Amino acid sequence: MSLDPAITDLEALQERAPIALLRSALPGAVTGGKFDRGELTLWIERAHLREACSLLKSDLHFNFLADVTCVDWHPTEPRFEVVYHLLSIPRKERLRLKVRLAGGDASLESVTSVWPAADFFEREVFDLFGVRFQGHLNLRRLLMPEDWEGHPLRKDYPVEGYR
Amino acid sequence: MAHLTPTPALDPTQEGVMILNMGPQHPSTHGVLRLILEIEGENVVRLVPDIGYLHTGIEKTCEAKFYQQVVVLTDRIDYLCPMTNNLCYVLAVEKLLGLEIPPRAQWMRVLLNELTRINSHLVWLGTHALDIGAMSVFLYCFREREDVLRIFEMVSGQRMMTSYFRIGGLALEPPRGFFQVVKKFADRFPARVDEYESLLTENRIWKDRTRGVGRISAEDAVALGVSGPSLRASGVDYDLRRDMPYSSYDKFRFHVPVKHEGDVYARYLVRVQEMRESIGIVQQALAGMPEGPIKADAPKVVLPDREKMKTQMEALIYHFKIVTEGFTVPAGEVYQAVESPRGEMGYYVVSDGTAKPYRVHMRSPSFANLQALPTMCHNRLIADVVAAIGSIDIVLGEIDR
């Protein structure tokens, strides 16, 4: 078993195209970076997410939104991490974006205007984690029944039994 | 993007306007998919998919299981291509661990994955043709599917929920005579594909029902997250097996079929061609199958052989530890994607350094492909909706998880 140590210093990852682009065009948008197991991750400031996404799409051809999901780090704060997996079909490259959200104020801008594919993914994250996406036209529950209470994939929701 | 707004497009009090509920119990929705159709006469003005009837909380269950226990859950997501899901999950965990997999295990994985693709495409072709009214194709397809299922049973003891791949390799060495059975099937299969094609490809009724129906452009398909054969039928030449190879797919030569029409007929042609390519990969895997171990040399992760357990103290201890308390995985996260019969199947696994995954998320291709259905069916007839659903080859177990 061999694993190269992760690079977590933003300066050391400077020459990567997504970081270079976002740092020059949107100063303050990238708050952290990580290169681990061959995958590049960027932490994006919540207020800049939509702008950063449309820049990545137009300038670096990240034309395919593969996935949107969320990780709940309860009880630590900021509690939620919304995770976006982007793919550039012409350049055959992947990128992961993450946005940290506090438990008391779990909302961020929707990216459905950048990639329409985000529709179902964002509804799923809303349904299972209770994260709100502003600007989504139809933010309703997707998998759970409409009248369900609670958000099942939160870590304080039990795996089995009644609450 | 008319389906995005919650407000109906038509006024239901007007003459000729109707809101029609299709499913969840409807034979042509391939499971429990519910569609809300706003129709003007026979014309579909707006289509809203409603899913979640098969939601079983697999992602939540994964968080309560050891890493090796999750493998059996991955079968149950997509019951038509269990091996693809097994592979995607074990690759993700192996990437987290930094494990090297011996070549024989990798080639076996490729071989079985291509057989799974054939299995899945056969079910798709049979049911899709059945939906449109060609009954006999179904019987032909299920005849060959039976052969594939027998091969799966031979190697894993199960016909559908195989769980044959393990973190670090394979569960067992394939049984004696296995490769001869696969070889016999692979030699026979291309002629069988000719049979299906002779029933459909030049059939006038089939062409009338599928050509120009359910059309989607390349731009729309990419924007809506469509992947796999449905994307390639719209003219986007993209296949993960070739473009981001995994599990030694780079050692195989195959052709990626692409069509540009973007309609139901193009998706049919792409999938049929894919079956021929898959059998080519199976032949290559049979011809060049490397000898050697089927499990990685990592005693803390991979269960020891039965024989060693009875003779070596250390092997017995490791076996006991793995079974009772699992194995720990270094903290981190990976997103591993493979080309499933339906498109990009992705597993996002987050580890916090314990023996249970902190989070497992499945990016299922059917889930994203379903988003293209409203665009495909806009201003088409209701009968075309049935053809379009069949052509994107959705599996509801995978959509709802």
Interface residues (C-beta under 8 A of the other chain):
Chain A: M1 S2 L3 A6 D36 R37 G38 E39 T41 N63 F64 L65 A66 D67 T69 V71 D72 V83 H85 L87 I89 K92 R94 R96 T112 W115 P116 A117 D119 F120 F121 L128 L137 N138 R140 R141 L142 L143 M144 P145 P152 L153 Y157 V159
Chain B: M1 L4 T5 P6 I51 G52 H55 G57 E59 K60 T61 E63 A64 K95 L96 L97 G98 L99 V222 A223 L224 G225 S227 V236 Y238 D243 M244 A298 P330 G332 E333 V334 Y335 A337 E344 G346 Y348 V350 Y358 R359 H361 R363 F367 A368 L370 Q371 D400 R401
